Amino acid sequence: MAEKMEKTTETKSGKKKQNWFQRAWAGLNRWFREMKSELKKVVWPTRKQVMKNTVVAVTVMVVSGIVLWAFDQVAMLVVQTLISIGG
């Protein structure tokens, strides 16, 4: 009887080689552990800072909207004037 050659999953160092799923799972676990440790280092803003930053952001958006609206109105007036002159 011929001996069957079994596929060995051992590497040169004698450790078993992990399949793709095991490597992916280990990588995912490591990623979550590292993310958790990094989140512990984050200095979260106070409620007062969040409110202040929110007010600044909303104010900038409103002013930007007004400026864009004004430019649009001026451009529309110019186009209508050109159409009325040429038409």
C-alpha positions, -999 to 999 in steps of 0.1 A, spaced: 0 0 0 12 34 -9 15 59 19 -8 89 15 10 122 17 -10 144 40 -11 181 36 7 196 65 -3 230 78 28 234 99 54 259 90 91 256 95 89 269 130 65 241 139 34 263 144 2 255 126 -6 278 98 -39 296 102 -65 296 74 -78 327 59 -108 330 82 -87 326 113 -63 353 101 -91 377 92 -108 371 126 -75 377 145 -69 408 125 -104 421 132 -100 414 169 -67 432 170 -82 462 151 -110 465 177 -86 462 206 -64 489 192 -94 512 184 -106 508 220 -72 517 234 -70 548 211 -105 559 221 -94 559 257 -67 585 248 -93 609 232 -99 642 250 -137 647 245 -150 683 243 -172 697 271 -208 704 264 -200 741 264 -174 737 237 -197 716 216 -225 742 218 -200 770 210 -186 752 180 -221 743 168 -232 780 169 -201 790 149 -207 763 123 -244 772 119 -236 809 117 -210 803 90 -234 782 70 -262 808 72 -238 836 61 -225 815 33 -260 807 22 -270 844 22 -238 854 2 -245 826 -24 -281 837 -27 -271 873 -32 -246 863 -60 -273 842 -76 -297 871 -76 -272 894 -91 -263 869 -118 -300 863 -126 -305 901 -129 -275 904 -153 -288 874 -174 -323 888 -176 -310 922 -186 -289 907 -213 -318 887 -226 -341 918 -226 -315 938 -245 -309 912 -271 -345 899 -274 
